[in-house]
Amino acid sequence: MANGRPLPVPGSPEARNQGCTCPQPRPGQGGRDNPPAFDRNCPVHGIAAMARHRLAERGQVVDTEGDIVDAATEEELHQSR
């Protein structure tokens, strides 16, 4: 995430302190078969918040086109079609 820490659990006290508006999880909720409910407009877990978190993620930029051109020989670059 943006600061390297995972987001707090929706509805948890830590999430509420950050402005979370998601509903309180029900007992047993949170696994793959019973995922927690999210408020789409939640400032911590909602759609816009997820987009902000994804934009802030740092990852390796892969430039495959440059690598292909760099590896090509002069003859390959000037082939006629």
Order of alpha helices (4+ residues) and beta strands (2+ residues): alpha-alpha-alpha-alpha
